[in-house]
Amino acid sequence: MEKLNPFDDENQRSLILENEEKQFSLWPDFSEIPAGWQPIFGPALRADCISWLESHWQDMRPASQRAAS
């Protein structure tokens, strides 16, 4: 039996994490949150998290790079 990667599982409840550089990460809600990241959305279905990312993350550059521009 093939195990599905949780990042590819449409039914996986996920979180959106944010770091101090205002970058985001889609994260399975069962996994420990890595140091330096904070949950800011979810847990929600993966599709809802992706919709949130699409509407809130317009510039993928770290905040320090955006400020320097």
The first five atom37 places (N, CA, C, CB, O) and aatype in JSON, in Angstrom:
{
  "aatype": [12, 6, 11, 10, 2, 14, 13, 3, 3, 6, 2, 5, 1, 15, 10, 9, 10, 6, 2, 6, 6, 11, 5, 13, 15, 10, 17, 14, 3, 13, 15, 6, 9, 14, 0, 7, 17, 5, 14, 9, 13, 7, 14, 0, 10, 1, 0, 3, 4, 9, 15, 17, 10, 6, 15, 8, 17, 5, 3, 12, 1, 14, 0, 15, 5, 1, 0, 0, 15],
  "atom_mask": [
    [1, 1, 1, 1, 1],
    [1, 1, 1, 1, 1],
    [1, 1, 1, 1, 1],
    [1, 1, 1, 1, 1],
    [1, 1, 1, 1, 1],
    [1, 1, 1, 1, 1],
    [1, 1, 1, 1, 1],
    [1, 1, 1, 1, 1],
    [1, 1, 1, 1, 1],
    [1, 1, 1, 1, 1],
    [1, 1, 1, 1, 1],
    [1, 1, 1, 1, 1],
    [1, 1, 1, 1, 1],
    [1, 1, 1, 1, 1],
    [1, 1, 1, 1, 1],
    [1, 1, 1, 1, 1],
    [1, 1, 1, 1, 1],
    [1, 1, 1, 1, 1],
    [1, 1, 1, 1, 1],
    [1, 1, 1, 1, 1],
    [1, 1, 1, 1, 1],
    [1, 1, 1, 1, 1],
    [1, 1, 1, 1, 1],
    [1, 1, 1, 1, 1],
    [1, 1, 1, 1, 1],
    [1, 1, 1, 1, 1],
    [1, 1, 1, 1, 1],
    [1, 1, 1, 1, 1],
    [1, 1, 1, 1, 1],
    [1, 1, 1, 1, 1],
    [1, 1, 1, 1, 1],
    [1, 1, 1, 1, 1],
    [1, 1, 1, 1, 1],
    [1, 1, 1, 1, 1],
    [1, 1, 1, 1, 1],
    [1, 1, 1, 0, 1],
    [1, 1, 1, 1, 1],
    [1, 1, 1, 1, 1],
    [1, 1, 1, 1, 1],
    [1, 1, 1, 1, 1],
    [1, 1, 1, 1, 1],
    [1, 1, 1, 0, 1],
    [1, 1, 1, 1, 1],
    [1, 1, 1, 1, 1],
    [1, 1, 1, 1, 1],
    [1, 1, 1, 1, 1],
    [1, 1, 1, 1, 1],
    [1, 1, 1, 1, 1],
    [1, 1, 1, 1, 1],
    [1, 1, 1, 1, 1],
    [1, 1, 1, 1, 1],
    [1, 1, 1, 1, 1],
    [1, 1, 1, 1, 1],
    [1, 1, 1, 1, 1],
    [1, 1, 1, 1, 1],
    [1, 1, 1, 1, 1],
    [1, 1, 1, 1, 1],
    [1, 1, 1, 1, 1],
    [1, 1, 1, 1, 1],
    [1, 1, 1, 1, 1],
    [1, 1, 1, 1, 1],
    [1, 1, 1, 1, 1],
    [1, 1, 1, 1, 1],
    [1, 1, 1, 1, 1],
    [1, 1, 1, 1, 1],
    [1, 1, 1, 1, 1],
    [1, 1, 1, 1, 1],
    [1, 1, 1, 1, 1],
    [1, 1, 1, 1, 1]
  ],
  "atom_positions": [
    [[0.84, -1.18, 0.0], [0.0, 0.0, 0.0], [0.88, 1.24, 0.0], [-0.95, 0.0, 1.22], [1.8, 1.37, 0.81]],
    [[0.6, 2.14, -0.9], [1.38, 3.38, -1.0], [0.86, 4.4, 0.0], [1.31, 3.96, -2.44], [-0.34, 4.64, 0.1]],
    [[1.77, 5.0, 0.74], [1.39, 6.02, 1.73], [1.39, 7.38, 1.05], [2.37, 6.01, 2.95], [2.35, 7.76, 0.38]],
    [[0.31, 8.11, 1.22], [0.16, 9.43, 0.61], [0.93, 10.47, 1.41], [-1.33, 9.81, 0.53], [0.85, 10.53, 2.63]],
    [[1.67, 11.3, 0.7], [2.38, 12.41, 1.32], [1.32, 13.36, 1.9], [3.32, 13.15, 0.29], [0.41, 13.75, 1.17]],
    [[1.41, 13.75, 3.18], [0.38, 14.63, 3.76], [0.26, 15.97, 3.04], [0.68, 14.87, 5.23], [-0.79, 16.61, 3.13]],
    [[1.29, 16.41, 2.36], [1.22, 17.67, 1.62], [0.41, 17.53, 0.33], [2.62, 18.18, 1.31], [-0.02, 18.53, -0.25]],
    [[0.2, 16.29, -0.12], [-0.58, 16.03, -1.32], [-1.99, 15.55, -1.02], [0.13, 15.02, -2.17], [-2.79, 15.41, -1.95]],
    [[-2.31, 15.29, 0.22], [-3.6, 14.74, 0.61], [-4.64, 15.86, 0.69], [-3.5, 14.0, 1.97], [-4.57, 16.72, 1.56]],
    [[-5.61, 15.82, -0.23], [-6.65, 16.86, -0.28], [-7.52, 16.88, 0.98], [-7.54, 16.63, -1.5], [-8.12, 17.91, 1.3]],
    [[-7.58, 15.77, 1.7], [-8.42, 15.69, 2.9], [-7.66, 16.01, 4.19], [-9.02, 14.31, 3.02], [-8.25, 16.05, 5.27]],
    [[-6.37, 16.25, 4.07], [-5.55, 16.54, 5.25], [-5.89, 17.92, 5.81], [-4.04, 16.46, 4.9], [-5.89, 18.91, 5.08]],
    [[-6.17, 17.97, 7.09], [-6.35, 19.28, 7.74], [-4.97, 19.89, 7.9], [-7.1, 19.14, 9.14], [-4.02, 19.23, 8.3]],
    [[-4.89, 21.16, 7.58], [-3.6, 21.84, 7.53], [-3.67, 23.17, 8.26], [-3.15, 22.05, 6.09], [-4.73, 23.66, 8.62]],
    [[-2.5, 23.72, 8.45], [-2.32, 25.06, 9.03], [-1.55, 25.91, 8.03], [-1.58, 24.99, 10.41], [-0.85, 25.39, 7.17]],
    [[-1.7, 27.21, 8.17], [-0.79, 28.14, 7.5], [0.1, 28.69, 8.6], [-1.56, 29.3, 6.72], [-0.38, 29.22, 9.6]],
    [[1.39, 28.55, 8.41], [2.38, 29.07, 9.35], [3.03, 30.31, 8.76], [3.44, 27.99, 9.71], [3.12, 30.46, 7.54]],
    [[3.5, 31.19, 9.64], [4.21, 32.4, 9.22], [5.49, 32.52, 10.03], [3.32, 33.67, 9.4], [5.51, 32.23, 11.22]],
    [[6.57, 32.95, 9.35], [7.82, 33.18, 10.07], [8.05, 34.68, 10.25], [9.02, 32.54, 9.33], [7.23, 35.49, 9.81]],
    [[9.14, 35.06, 10.89], [9.39, 36.48, 11.17], [9.65, 37.3, 9.9], [10.58, 36.62, 12.1], [9.59, 38.52, 9.94]],
    [[9.94, 36.63, 8.79], [10.14, 37.32, 7.51], [8.84, 37.44, 6.72], [11.18, 36.56, 6.67], [8.85, 37.82, 5.55]],
    [[7.72, 37.13, 7.38], [6.38, 37.21, 6.77], [6.24, 36.28, 5.57], [6.09, 38.64, 6.35], [5.54, 36.59, 4.61]],
    [[6.91, 35.13, 5.66], [6.74, 34.08, 4.67], [5.79, 33.04, 5.25], [8.12, 33.43, 4.27], [5.69, 32.91, 6.47]],
    [[5.09, 32.32, 4.39], [4.08, 31.37, 4.82], [4.45, 29.95, 4.42], [2.73, 31.73, 4.25], [5.22, 29.73, 3.49]],
    [[3.88, 28.99, 5.15], [4.07, 27.58, 4.85], [2.77, 26.83, 5.1], [5.23, 26.98, 5.71], [2.1, 27.06, 6.11]],
    [[2.42, 25.94, 4.18], [1.3, 25.03, 4.36], [1.84, 23.85, 5.18], [0.68, 24.55, 2.97], [2.84, 23.25, 4.81]],
    [[1.17, 23.52, 6.3], [1.72, 22.54, 7.23], [0.63, 21.6, 7.72], [2.39, 23.25, 8.41], [-0.44, 22.07, 8.12]],
    [[0.87, 20.27, 7.7], [-0.13, 19.33, 8.24], [-0.38, 19.61, 9.71], [0.34, 17.87, 8.04], [0.56, 19.84, 10.47]],
    [[-1.65, 19.6, 10.12], [-1.96, 19.98, 11.51], [-1.51, 18.97, 12.54], [-3.43, 20.2, 11.65], [-1.49, 19.28, 13.73]],
    [[-1.15, 17.76, 12.12], [-0.69, 16.75, 13.08], [0.81, 16.87, 13.37], [-1.0, 15.36, 12.56], [1.31, 16.24, 14.31]],
    [[1.53, 17.66, 12.58], [2.98, 17.78, 12.75], [3.33, 18.9, 13.71], [3.66, 18.01, 11.39], [2.65, 19.93, 13.78]],
    [[4.41, 18.68, 14.44], [4.9, 19.72, 15.34], [5.29, 20.96, 14.54], [6.11, 19.2, 16.17], [5.9, 20.86, 13.48]],
    [[4.95, 22.11, 15.05], [5.28, 23.37, 14.38], [6.77, 23.65, 14.61], [4.39, 24.56, 14.91], [7.23, 23.66, 15.76]],
    [[7.51, 23.88, 13.53], [8.95, 24.11, 13.68], [9.26, 25.44, 14.37], [9.63, 24.08, 12.31], [8.47, 26.38, 14.32]],
    [[10.4, 25.49, 15.01], [10.85, 26.72, 15.68], [10.9, 27.86, 14.68], [12.25, 26.52, 16.33], [11.31, 27.68, 13.53]],
    [[10.47, 29.03, 15.11], [10.51, 30.22, 14.27], [9.24, 30.42, 13.44], [0.0, 0.0, 0.0], [9.15, 31.4, 12.69]],
    [[8.28, 29.53, 13.56], [7.03, 29.62, 12.81], [5.85, 29.7, 13.77], [6.86, 28.41, 11.86], [5.89, 29.11, 14.85]],
    [[4.81, 30.43, 13.37], [3.6, 30.58, 14.18], [2.39, 30.26, 13.32], [3.5, 32.02, 14.76], [2.35, 30.64, 12.15]],
    [[1.39, 29.56, 13.87], [0.17, 29.32, 13.1], [-0.64, 30.62, 12.98], [-0.69, 28.21, 13.77], [-0.8, 31.35, 13.96]],
    [[-1.14, 30.9, 11.78], [-1.96, 32.1, 11.59], [-3.3, 31.81, 10.92], [-1.2, 33.13, 10.77], [-4.17, 32.68, 10.86]],
    [[-3.48, 30.57, 10.41], [-4.75, 30.18, 9.81], [-4.91, 28.67, 9.97], [-4.83, 30.61, 8.31], [-3.94, 27.92, 9.85]],
    [[-6.13, 28.24, 10.22], [-6.42, 26.83, 10.34], [-6.46, 26.39, 11.79], [0.0, 0.0, 0.0], [-6.31, 27.2, 12.7]],
    [[-6.65, 25.1, 11.98], [-6.65, 24.06, 10.97], [-7.88, 24.14, 10.07], [-6.57, 22.69, 11.62], [-8.98, 24.49, 10.51]],
    [[-7.65, 23.81, 8.82], [-8.7, 23.83, 7.8], [-8.31, 22.82, 6.72], [-8.89, 25.27, 7.18], [-7.19, 22.32, 6.7]],
    [[-9.25, 22.52, 5.84], [-8.93, 21.65, 4.72], [-7.83, 22.27, 3.87], [-10.17, 21.37, 3.87], [-7.71, 23.49, 3.79]],
    [[-7.06, 21.43, 3.25], [-5.93, 21.88, 2.42], [-6.38, 22.92, 1.38], [-5.28, 20.67, 1.71], [-5.7, 23.92, 1.18]],
    [[-7.52, 22.68, 0.74], [-8.02, 23.6, -0.29], [-8.31, 24.98, 0.3], [-9.3, 23.03, -0.94], [-8.05, 26.0, -0.34]],
    [[-8.85, 25.02, 1.51], [-9.12, 26.31, 2.16], [-7.82, 27.03, 2.5], [-9.96, 26.1, 3.43], [-7.73, 28.25, 2.39]],
    [[-6.81, 26.27, 2.92], [-5.52, 26.87, 3.22], [-4.86, 27.42, 1.95], [-4.59, 25.83, 3.88], [-4.28, 28.5, 1.97]],
    [[-4.97, 26.69, 0.86], [-4.39, 27.17, -0.39], [-5.11, 28.43, -0.86], [-4.48, 26.07, -1.48], [-4.47, 29.36, -1.35]],
    [[-6.42, 28.48, -0.71], [-7.18, 29.7, -1.06], [-6.72, 30.88, -0.21], [-8.69, 29.47, -0.87], [-6.56, 31.99, -0.71]],
    [[-6.5, 30.62, 1.08], [-6.01, 31.68, 1.96], [-4.66, 32.19, 1.48], [-5.91, 31.18, 3.42], [-4.43, 33.4, 1.4]],
    [[-3.76, 31.25, 1.16], [-2.43, 31.64, 0.67], [-2.52, 32.47, -0.6], [-1.57, 30.4, 0.42], [-1.83, 33.48, -0.74]],
    [[-3.36, 32.05, -1.53], [-3.49, 32.76, -2.8], [-4.0, 34.18, -2.61], [-4.42, 32.01, -3.73], [-3.64, 35.07, -3.39]],
    [[-4.81, 34.42, -1.61], [-5.34, 35.76, -1.4], [-4.49, 36.63, -0.48], [-6.73, 35.67, -0.84], [-4.64, 37.85, -0.49]],
    [[-3.59, 36.03, 0.31], [-2.81, 36.8, 1.28], [-1.32, 36.9, 0.98], [-2.98, 36.19, 2.62], [-0.65, 37.77, 1.52]],
    [[-0.79, 36.04, 0.13], [0.65, 36.03, -0.1], [0.93, 36.49, -1.52], [1.26, 34.62, 0.15], [1.08, 35.67, -2.43]],
    [[0.99, 37.78, -1.7], [1.17, 38.36, -3.02], [2.63, 38.51, -3.43], [0.5, 39.7, -3.07], [2.94, 38.52, -4.62]],
    [[3.52, 38.62, -2.47], [4.95, 38.81, -2.74], [5.72, 37.79, -1.92], [5.41, 40.29, -2.4], [5.75, 37.87, -0.7]],
    [[6.34, 36.84, -2.6], [7.0, 35.73, -1.9], [8.37, 36.09, -1.32], [7.16, 34.57, -2.83], [8.97, 35.28, -0.62]],
    [[8.85, 37.28, -1.61], [10.16, 37.67, -1.06], [10.06, 37.84, 0.45], [10.66, 38.97, -1.72], [9.02, 38.25, 0.96]],
    [[11.13, 37.54, 1.18], [11.15, 37.8, 2.62], [10.91, 39.29, 2.89], [12.51, 37.35, 3.24], [11.25, 40.14, 2.06]],
    [[10.33, 39.6, 4.04], [10.01, 40.99, 4.4], [11.25, 41.88, 4.34], [9.39, 41.06, 5.81], [11.15, 43.03, 3.93]],
    [[12.41, 41.36, 4.75], [13.63, 42.19, 4.73], [14.01, 42.55, 3.3], [14.8, 41.44, 5.41], [14.55, 43.63, 3.07]],
    [[13.74, 41.69, 2.36], [14.04, 41.99, 0.95], [13.04, 43.0, 0.39], [14.01, 40.71, 0.11], [13.42, 43.89, -0.37]],
    [[11.77, 42.85, 0.77], [10.75, 43.81, 0.29], [11.06, 45.2, 0.82], [9.33, 43.38, 0.75], [10.92, 46.18, 0.09]],
    [[11.48, 45.28, 2.08], [11.79, 46.59, 2.68], [12.99, 47.26, 2.03], [12.04, 46.43, 4.16], [13.07, 48.49, 1.99]],
    [[13.92, 46.46, 1.53], [15.14, 47.0, 0.91], [14.89, 47.52, -0.51], [16.23, 45.93, 0.89], [15.71, 48.24, -1.06]],
    [[13.75, 47.15, -1.1], [13.46, 47.55, -2.49], [13.02, 48.99, -2.59], [12.39, 46.66, -3.07], [12.74, 49.47, -3.69]]
  ]
}
